[in-house]
Structure formats: structure tokens, C-alpha cells
Amino acid sequence: MLDRLDRRILQILQEDATMPVAEIGRRVGLSTTPCWRRIQKMEEEGVITGRVVLLDPEKVNAKVTAFVAVTTTEHSAEWLKRFADVIRDFPEVVEFYRMAGQVDYLLRVVVPDIDSYDSFYKRLIARIEVGDISTTFAMEQIKYTTALPLNYLPEKETR
């Protein structure tokens, strides 16, 4: 369980993972060493799974986002493993979900343009058979964040 200081540290790190530990500590009311220990403990416990740099899609020529809904008649564990292995080979796929409902799998694909998406599509269907693929293209990104909501964490007393 995480206390309110841990939650505040996580919120700060989600906003800027490059912030020095001393500054994080100052913002939450801790000295550097106890703040660093809390961060280390959350890394060891798997709460913090990594730290990344976010890129501007326009500047790295990945400005088209496609949401690809895949349905299949094949539902075996072996097929899912094979499909997941195929998808891992495509760097254009930045998110991949197994779904409940009418769609079996949902992919978020980023590419420079529609021609690049068409190339991705052709390479995908050449590698694995699927029942149906339906693609929708994002016209505008209205909200995007990598920060997870922390208000659902159970509260515990400050350590």
C-alpha cells in the first residue's frame, strides 16, 4: 500500500521523470535520502516499471494514428501466442489489447501517412490470418496522457 507521500512522488514522476530527487523531496516535504528510498522501494515492488522520454509524433514523422479492430474465428491459446509474436515485430503498433465484446483485439498504430498504413496492413495480413480488420483514423488528438490516475489507490498512513 502506498501513502499520500508515495502518491505525490508518483504524480511528480509521471509529470517529469527527469526531476532531481532533491527537488521531488522538497516538493513533498522530505529530504533527498528518504525520498530516494521511497522511489527505490516503489521500483523494487514494481509500482514504477520504467522511465521514458515522450516524443512529439510530428517531429518523428509518426503523425497518423490508426485504431485497428481485429476479429477472428480462431480463439486458441496457440493462435493468440502466434498473433502476439507477429504484432511484437511491428514497431508501428504502440498498443495492443485483447478485448471483450464484438472486437477481439484492438491495436493503436502510428505511421507517417495512409500509404505507410497500407504497407503495414499488407505486411500484417501476409504474416497471419485474421477474420476481419476494421481501421479508423484519428482526425485530431484532443487528450493524451501517459499519467495514470492515482486517486483510486487505497489510502494508508504516512510511513
C-alpha positions as CSV (number, residue, x, y, z in Angstrom):
1,M,0.0,0.0,0.0
2,L,1.2,3.5,-0.8
3,D,0.7,6.5,1.5
4,R,0.0,10.1,0.4
5,L,3.7,10.9,0.1
6,D,4.2,8.0,-2.3
7,R,1.2,9.1,-4.3
8,R,2.6,12.6,-4.6
9,I,6.0,11.3,-5.6
10,L,4.4,9.2,-8.3
11,Q,2.4,12.1,-9.6
12,I,5.5,14.2,-9.8
13,L,7.4,11.4,-11.6
14,Q,4.6,10.9,-14.1
15,E,4.8,14.6,-14.9
16,D,8.6,14.7,-15.2
17,A,10.7,11.6,-14.6
18,T,13.9,13.7,-15.0
19,M,13.2,15.9,-12.0
20,P,16.1,15.5,-9.5
21,V,15.3,13.5,-6.3
22,A,16.2,16.5,-4.2
23,E,13.5,18.6,-5.9
24,I,10.9,15.9,-5.6
25,G,11.8,15.6,-1.9
26,R,11.5,19.4,-1.5
27,R,8.0,19.3,-3.1
28,V,6.7,16.5,-0.9
29,G,8.4,17.6,2.3
30,L,11.2,15.0,2.5
31,S,14.9,15.2,2.4
32,T,16.7,13.6,-0.5
33,T,17.7,10.3,1.1
34,P,14.2,9.3,2.4
35,C,12.6,10.4,-0.9
36,W,15.2,8.3,-2.9
37,R,14.5,5.3,-0.7
38,R,10.8,5.6,-1.4
39,I,11.4,5.8,-5.1
40,Q,13.7,2.8,-4.9
41,K,11.2,0.8,-2.9
42,M,8.4,1.5,-5.5
43,E,10.8,0.4,-8.2
44,E,11.6,-2.8,-6.4
45,E,7.9,-3.5,-5.7
46,G,7.1,-3.0,-9.4
47,V,4.9,0.1,-8.9
48,I,7.4,2.1,-11.0
49,T,8.1,-0.1,-14.1
50,G,10.3,2.2,-16.1
51,R,11.1,5.8,-17.0
52,V,10.7,7.0,-20.6
53,V,11.1,10.1,-22.8
54,L,8.0,11.2,-24.7
55,L,8.4,12.3,-28.3
56,D,6.5,14.7,-30.5
57,P,4.8,12.5,-33.2
58,E,5.0,15.3,-35.8
59,K,8.8,15.7,-35.3
60,V,9.5,12.0,-35.6
61,N,7.2,11.5,-38.6
62,A,4.6,9.4,-36.8
63,K,1.7,11.8,-37.2
64,V,-1.1,9.4,-38.3
65,T,-2.8,7.3,-35.6
66,A,-4.9,4.4,-36.6
67,F,-7.1,2.3,-34.3
68,V,-7.3,-1.2,-35.8
69,A,-10.1,-3.5,-34.6
70,V,-9.3,-7.2,-35.3
71,T,-11.9,-10.0,-35.1
72,T,-11.0,-13.6,-35.6
73,T,-12.7,-17.0,-35.6
74,E,-9.6,-18.5,-34.0
75,H,-9.5,-18.3,-30.2
76,S,-6.9,-20.9,-29.2
77,A,-4.0,-20.0,-26.9
78,E,-1.6,-21.1,-29.6
79,W,-3.1,-18.7,-32.1
80,L,-3.0,-15.8,-29.6
81,K,0.6,-16.5,-28.9
82,R,1.4,-16.5,-32.6
83,F,-0.6,-13.4,-33.2
84,A,1.1,-11.6,-30.3
85,D,4.5,-12.7,-31.6
86,V,3.7,-11.2,-35.0
87,I,2.4,-8.0,-33.5
88,R,5.6,-7.6,-31.5
89,D,7.6,-7.5,-34.8
90,F,5.7,-4.3,-35.9
91,P,7.2,-1.1,-34.3
92,E,4.2,0.8,-35.7
93,V,1.9,-1.0,-33.2
94,V,2.4,1.0,-30.0
95,E,-0.6,-0.5,-28.1
96,F,-2.2,-4.0,-28.3
97,Y,-5.2,-5.2,-26.3
98,R,-7.3,-8.3,-26.1
99,M,-10.8,-7.1,-25.9
100,A,-14.2,-8.2,-24.6
101,G,-17.2,-7.6,-26.8
102,Q,-17.6,-7.7,-30.6
103,V,-13.9,-6.9,-31.3
104,D,-11.3,-9.5,-30.3
105,Y,-8.2,-7.3,-30.4
106,L,-7.5,-3.6,-30.7
107,L,-4.3,-2.1,-31.9
108,R,-3.1,1.5,-31.9
109,V,-0.8,2.0,-34.9
110,V,1.3,5.1,-35.6
111,V,2.6,5.8,-39.1
112,P,3.7,8.8,-41.2
113,D,0.8,8.6,-43.7
114,I,-2.0,6.5,-45.2
115,D,0.4,4.8,-47.7
116,S,2.5,3.7,-44.7
117,Y,-0.6,2.3,-43.0
118,D,-1.5,0.4,-46.2
119,S,2.0,-1.1,-46.2
120,F,1.7,-2.1,-42.6
121,Y,-1.7,-3.7,-43.3
122,K,-0.4,-5.7,-46.2
123,R,2.6,-7.0,-44.2
124,L,0.3,-7.9,-41.3
125,I,-2.2,-10.0,-43.3
126,A,0.7,-11.7,-45.1
127,R,2.0,-12.9,-41.7
128,I,-1.2,-14.1,-40.0
129,E,-4.8,-14.9,-41.0
130,V,-7.5,-12.9,-39.2
131,G,-11.2,-12.8,-39.6
132,D,-11.8,-9.1,-40.1
133,I,-9.8,-5.9,-39.8
134,S,-11.6,-2.6,-39.4
135,T,-9.5,0.6,-39.2
136,T,-10.4,4.1,-38.1
137,F,-8.1,7.0,-38.3
138,A,-7.8,9.7,-35.7
139,M,-8.5,13.2,-37.1
140,E,-7.3,15.1,-34.1
141,Q,-5.8,14.2,-30.7
142,I,-7.8,16.0,-28.1
143,K,-6.4,14.5,-24.9
144,Y,-3.3,12.4,-24.5
145,T,-1.5,11.4,-21.3
146,T,0.7,8.6,-20.1
147,A,-0.1,9.5,-16.4
148,L,-2.3,7.0,-14.7
149,P,-4.9,8.3,-12.2
150,L,-3.8,7.8,-8.7
151,N,-7.0,8.8,-6.9
152,Y,-8.1,5.1,-6.9
153,L,-5.2,4.0,-4.7
154,P,-6.2,2.9,-1.2
155,E,-5.0,5.3,1.4
156,K,-2.7,4.3,4.2
157,E,-1.0,6.1,6.9
158,T,2.2,8.0,6.1
159,R,5.3,6.0,6.9
